[in-house]
């Protein structure tokens, strides 16, 4: 049984502080995010028309959101025509009930699963276990966090928070394997454990990177082959997808298959791309006898109806924004308190769970814009983070808990910035204070509400001479009343 699926994003400040002092976590995050960033940079450098591809994909996603009802109905017709069955789930509870109903109908005792953030979103593993069904995560990262009793900490690499030494100790403790830090041996251990599960499974459950309305094709992108085993060996295959994963045409898929692997892992192409159209046919040598597609809303319609935030539904879950985010690189995924982390999690989680529970997350950003630059579909995450921050503040004011000190500080800042004389006086005072608090050329502790900045990093002192003072001394003239 995994740990609680929703530990509380409002705990982000304390959780991130603990993460900053976790040496092992910091080592693992630095290794993995650096590798992903470097790989992405090299991969997109090979594509001279990268920006055109981004804009093309964005246009497709905008078209999908503008006509989502039509495309979903077309998808249902296409899947049904190919021999599959479509189920509509209004929320997570409905999706769990549908999947459990299919499992009971077939007497399922063992389920093999490929990586699916959507199934994590609805706590599907826990529901299966309560029903007496054993769920086995077959993606290596998901398998590691499952036997650890943890949650994924990254969209692409669920076990990004663990070092190879952590995994070696885990496999020794949980699987009885000899301790080794050789990655090949660790992978071989997991493969041997999972092979018997694949052969004995009654049902396979997968997510869907995309679903093509034109043909009813479910597209699963992976690097290990476990998703392909989960969707072909068991007699029943259930695919779970959010309503936003639909694409209009098969031709559109080529654009996204060029963007997704390069953005996610720095690959030109993923190792396995499975296009699943219906269950096994009479002439097929493998494949499930039944294919079920569960299309889930779970607050996505509400997101679609929000003109400020609907753009977040264009996300293709590549994880690129996590790898470039300076906050995620230090805090890791678990600090965000739920399934989705990083900049996209800071935007999606408040919409799915409400700002009452996730109001801290939009503030977990430096607004540097790296996430927008890295996003393969050019989602304007900084803009939406600001919009959510405004909503959080408005809600706090309505609840009678205004941040009075913030309003006072910002009002003072606005007054000082509108007066050259006040600005100069304030700059001198700040410079004097920075000299008094300086040790070894850096400021190690700021006073009052600013101390949070220096709890985990030093603050650079102000220059000994302002530009205005330099100009007056070297060029002459009065700058006190300029502009």
BELNORGI-V949674 format. One record per residue. N is the residue number from 0. OMEGA is omega in degrees with one decimal (999 if undefined). Layout:
BEGIN
n:N omega:OMEGA
n:N omega:OMEGA
END
This chain:
BEGIN
n:0 omega:179.3
n:1 omega:175.6
n:2 omega:-178.9
n:3 omega:-176.3
n:4 omega:-176.1
n:5 omega:-174.5
n:6 omega:173.7
n:7 omega:176.6
n:8 omega:176.9
n:9 omega:176.3
n:10 omega:-175.6
n:11 omega:-178.7
n:12 omega:-179.3
n:13 omega:-179.7
n:14 omega:179.9
n:15 omega:177.3
n:16 omega:176.4
n:17 omega:-179.4
n:18 omega:-179.3
n:19 omega:-177.6
n:20 omega:178.8
n:21 omega:-174.3
n:22 omega:179.9
n:23 omega:178.5
n:24 omega:-179.5
n:25 omega:177.7
n:26 omega:-178.3
n:27 omega:-179.7
n:28 omega:-179.0
n:29 omega:179.4
n:30 omega:-171.5
n:31 omega:-177.0
n:32 omega:176.4
n:33 omega:179.4
n:34 omega:180.0
n:35 omega:-179.0
n:36 omega:-179.4
n:37 omega:179.2
n:38 omega:178.9
n:39 omega:-179.0
n:40 omega:-179.8
n:41 omega:-175.5
n:42 omega:-177.8
n:43 omega:176.7
n:44 omega:179.3
n:45 omega:-174.7
n:46 omega:-176.1
n:47 omega:-178.5
n:48 omega:-177.3
n:49 omega:-177.8
n:50 omega:177.0
n:51 omega:176.6
n:52 omega:178.4
n:53 omega:-177.6
n:54 omega:176.5
n:55 omega:178.4
n:56 omega:179.1
n:57 omega:178.9
n:58 omega:177.3
n:59 omega:-179.3
n:60 omega:177.5
n:61 omega:176.8
n:62 omega:178.6
n:63 omega:-177.5
n:64 omega:179.5
n:65 omega:-177.8
n:66 omega:-171.9
n:67 omega:-178.9
n:68 omega:-179.7
n:69 omega:-178.0
n:70 omega:178.7
n:71 omega:176.8
n:72 omega:176.3
n:73 omega:177.6
n:74 omega:178.7
n:75 omega:-179.7
n:76 omega:-177.1
n:77 omega:178.5
n:78 omega:-179.8
n:79 omega:179.4
n:80 omega:179.6
n:81 omega:176.8
n:82 omega:178.8
n:83 omega:176.9
n:84 omega:-177.6
n:85 omega:177.4
n:86 omega:-179.6
n:87 omega:-178.6
n:88 omega:-178.8
n:89 omega:-177.7
n:90 omega:-178.4
n:91 omega:179.5
n:92 omega:178.1
n:93 omega:179.9
n:94 omega:177.9
n:95 omega:-178.7
n:96 omega:179.6
n:97 omega:-177.1
n:98 omega:177.1
n:99 omega:177.2
n:100 omega:177.4
n:101 omega:-179.5
n:102 omega:-179.8
n:103 omega:179.9
n:104 omega:-176.9
n:105 omega:178.0
n:106 omega:-174.8
n:107 omega:176.3
n:108 omega:-177.1
n:109 omega:-180.0
n:110 omega:170.9
n:111 omega:-174.7
n:112 omega:168.2
n:113 omega:-171.9
n:114 omega:-179.7
n:115 omega:176.4
n:116 omega:179.8
n:117 omega:177.7
n:118 omega:173.4
n:119 omega:-178.9
n:120 omega:-175.6
n:121 omega:179.0
n:122 omega:-175.5
n:123 omega:-179.4
n:124 omega:-179.1
n:125 omega:178.7
n:126 omega:178.0
n:127 omega:-179.5
n:128 omega:179.2
n:129 omega:179.0
n:130 omega:179.3
n:131 omega:-179.8
n:132 omega:-179.7
n:133 omega:174.0
n:134 omega:179.2
n:135 omega:175.5
n:136 omega:-173.4
n:137 omega:170.1
n:138 omega:-173.2
n:139 omega:180.0
n:140 omega:178.7
n:141 omega:177.9
n:142 omega:179.7
n:143 omega:-177.6
n:144 omega:178.1
n:145 omega:-178.6
n:146 omega:173.6
n:147 omega:-175.4
n:148 omega:-176.2
n:149 omega:175.2
n:150 omega:174.7
n:151 omega:179.7
n:152 omega:179.2
n:153 omega:-178.7
n:154 omega:-177.5
n:155 omega:-174.9
n:156 omega:-173.3
n:157 omega:-177.4
n:158 omega:-177.3
n:159 omega:-177.1
n:160 omega:-177.0
n:161 omega:173.8
n:162 omega:177.9
n:163 omega:176.9
n:164 omega:176.7
n:165 omega:-177.6
n:166 omega:178.9
n:167 omega:179.3
n:168 omega:179.4
n:169 omega:-179.6
n:170 omega:177.2
n:171 omega:-176.1
n:172 omega:-172.3
n:173 omega:-176.1
n:174 omega:-179.0
n:175 omega:-178.5
n:176 omega:175.5
n:177 omega:-179.1
n:178 omega:175.0
n:179 omega:177.6
n:180 omega:176.3
n:181 omega:-175.6
n:182 omega:-179.9
n:183 omega:179.8
n:184 omega:178.5
n:185 omega:178.2
n:186 omega:179.0
n:187 omega:177.7
n:188 omega:179.4
n:189 omega:-179.0
n:190 omega:179.7
n:191 omega:178.8
n:192 omega:-173.6
n:193 omega:-175.3
n:194 omega:-179.8
n:195 omega:177.5
n:196 omega:177.6
n:197 omega:-175.0
n:198 omega:-176.1
n:199 omega:-171.9
n:200 omega:177.0
n:201 omega:-176.3
n:202 omega:175.0
n:203 omega:178.7
n:204 omega:178.5
n:205 omega:166.6
n:206 omega:176.1
n:207 omega:174.5
n:208 omega:177.7
n:209 omega:171.1
n:210 omega:-171.9
n:211 omega:-177.1
n:212 omega:-175.8
n:213 omega:-172.4
n:214 omega:-175.2
n:215 omega:-176.7
n:216 omega:174.0
n:217 omega:-175.6
n:218 omega:179.1
n:219 omega:-177.1
n:220 omega:-175.7
n:221 omega:-179.8
n:222 omega:-172.3
n:223 omega:-177.1
n:224 omega:-178.3
n:225 omega:176.9
n:226 omega:178.8
n:227 omega:176.7
n:228 omega:-177.8
n:229 omega:-176.3
n:230 omega:-178.3
n:231 omega:-175.7
n:232 omega:-178.6
n:233 omega:-178.7
n:234 omega:-179.4
n:235 omega:176.5
n:236 omega:175.2
n:237 omega:175.9
n:238 omega:-179.9
n:239 omega:-178.5
n:240 omega:170.1
n:241 omega:-174.1
n:242 omega:-175.8
n:243 omega:-174.1
n:244 omega:-176.0
n:245 omega:170.6
n:246 omega:-176.8
n:247 omega:-170.1
n:248 omega:177.7
n:249 omega:177.7
n:250 omega:-179.9
n:251 omega:-174.6
n:252 omega:-177.7
n:253 omega:179.3
n:254 omega:-176.6
n:255 omega:177.6
n:256 omega:172.9
n:257 omega:-176.8
n:258 omega:-169.8
n:259 omega:-176.3
n:260 omega:178.6
n:261 omega:-179.7
n:262 omega:-173.6
n:263 omega:-171.5
n:264 omega:179.4
n:265 omega:179.1
n:266 omega:172.9
n:267 omega:-179.1
n:268 omega:176.9
n:269 omega:-175.8
n:270 omega:-178.0
n:271 omega:171.5
n:272 omega:-176.9
n:273 omega:175.2
n:274 omega:-172.0
n:275 omega:179.9
n:276 omega:179.1
n:277 omega:177.9
n:278 omega:-179.0
n:279 omega:174.8
n:280 omega:-174.7
n:281 omega:-176.9
n:282 omega:-177.6
n:283 omega:-180.0
n:284 omega:177.0
n:285 omega:-178.6
n:286 omega:-178.0
n:287 omega:175.5
n:288 omega:179.6
n:289 omega:174.7
n:290 omega:178.0
n:291 omega:175.7
n:292 omega:178.3
n:293 omega:-179.2
n:294 omega:-170.8
n:295 omega:174.8
n:296 omega:177.2
n:297 omega:176.1
n:298 omega:-179.4
n:299 omega:176.0
n:300 omega:176.2
n:301 omega:176.6
n:302 omega:-179.9
n:303 omega:-178.2
n:304 omega:-179.6
n:305 omega:-175.0
n:306 omega:-179.9
n:307 omega:-169.5
n:308 omega:-174.6
n:309 omega:-179.8
n:310 omega:-179.5
n:311 omega:177.4
n:312 omega:178.2
n:313 omega:-176.3
n:314 omega:178.3
n:315 omega:173.2
n:316 omega:178.9
n:317 omega:-179.9
n:318 omega:-177.2
n:319 omega:-178.2
n:320 omega:177.3
n:321 omega:-173.5
n:322 omega:-179.6
n:323 omega:-175.5
n:324 omega:179.7
n:325 omega:178.2
n:326 omega:178.7
n:327 omega:-177.2
n:328 omega:179.2
n:329 omega:-174.4
n:330 omega:-175.7
n:331 omega:-173.2
n:332 omega:-175.2
n:333 omega:-180.0
n:334 omega:-178.0
n:335 omega:169.5
n:336 omega:179.0
n:337 omega:-170.3
n:338 omega:-173.7
n:339 omega:-176.2
n:340 omega:-179.8
n:341 omega:-178.5
n:342 omega:-179.6
n:343 omega:176.1
n:344 omega:179.1
n:345 omega:177.2
n:346 omega:-175.1
n:347 omega:-174.3
n:348 omega:176.7
n:349 omega:178.8
n:350 omega:-178.5
n:351 omega:-175.3
n:352 omega:179.9
n:353 omega:-179.6
n:354 omega:176.1
n:355 omega:-178.5
n:356 omega:-171.7
n:357 omega:-175.5
n:358 omega:179.4
n:359 omega:-169.8
n:360 omega:178.7
n:361 omega:178.2
n:362 omega:179.8
n:363 omega:-177.6
n:364 omega:175.0
n:365 omega:-176.8
n:366 omega:-178.4
n:367 omega:179.0
n:368 omega:-179.8
n:369 omega:-179.2
n:370 omega:177.1
n:371 omega:-179.8
n:372 omega:-176.5
n:373 omega:-173.6
n:374 omega:-177.6
n:375 omega:176.1
n:376 omega:171.2
n:377 omega:175.9
n:378 omega:-178.0
n:379 omega:-177.8
n:380 omega:179.0
n:381 omega:179.1
n:382 omega:-178.4
n:383 omega:175.6
n:384 omega:177.4
n:385 omega:178.8
n:386 omega:179.0
n:387 omega:176.6
n:388 omega:179.2
n:389 omega:179.9
n:390 omega:178.6
n:391 omega:-179.6
n:392 omega:179.0
n:393 omega:179.1
n:394 omega:178.0
n:395 omega:177.6
n:396 omega:179.7
n:397 omega:-179.9
n:398 omega:178.9
n:399 omega:179.5
n:400 omega:-178.9
n:401 omega:175.3
n:402 omega:-172.3
n:403 omega:-176.6
n:404 omega:176.3
n:405 omega:179.8
n:406 omega:179.7
n:407 omega:-178.6
n:408 omega:-179.1
n:409 omega:176.5
n:410 omega:177.3
n:411 omega:178.6
n:412 omega:179.7
n:413 omega:179.0
n:414 omega:-179.1
n:415 omega:-177.8
n:416 omega:178.9
n:417 omega:-179.5
n:418 omega:179.8
n:419 omega:-178.1
n:420 omega:178.8
n:421 omega:178.5
n:422 omega:-179.1
n:423 omega:178.8
n:424 omega:179.6
n:425 omega:179.3
n:426 omega:178.4
n:427 omega:-179.9
n:428 omega:179.3
n:429 omega:-179.9
n:430 omega:178.3
n:431 omega:179.3
n:432 omega:-178.8
n:433 omega:176.4
n:434 omega:-178.0
n:435 omega:-178.2
n:436 omega:-173.2
n:437 omega:173.4
n:438 omega:179.4
n:439 omega:176.8
n:440 omega:179.6
n:441 omega:176.3
n:442 omega:-175.0
n:443 omega:-179.1
n:444 omega:175.2
n:445 omega:-177.5
n:446 omega:169.9
n:447 omega:-176.3
n:448 omega:-179.8
n:449 omega:-174.7
n:450 omega:177.7
n:451 omega:179.7
n:452 omega:-173.2
n:453 omega:176.7
n:454 omega:-177.8
n:455 omega:177.9
n:456 omega:178.2
n:457 omega:179.3
n:458 omega:179.7
n:459 omega:178.9
n:460 omega:177.6
n:461 omega:179.9
n:462 omega:-179.6
n:463 omega:-179.5
n:464 omega:179.0
n:465 omega:178.3
n:466 omega:179.5
n:467 omega:179.2
n:468 omega:177.2
n:469 omega:-178.6
n:470 omega:-179.0
n:471 omega:-177.0
n:472 omega:-172.8
n:473 omega:-177.0
n:474 omega:179.8
n:475 omega:178.6
n:476 omega:-177.9
n:477 omega:178.8
n:478 omega:-173.2
n:479 omega:-174.8
n:480 omega:178.7
n:481 omega:173.8
n:482 omega:999
END
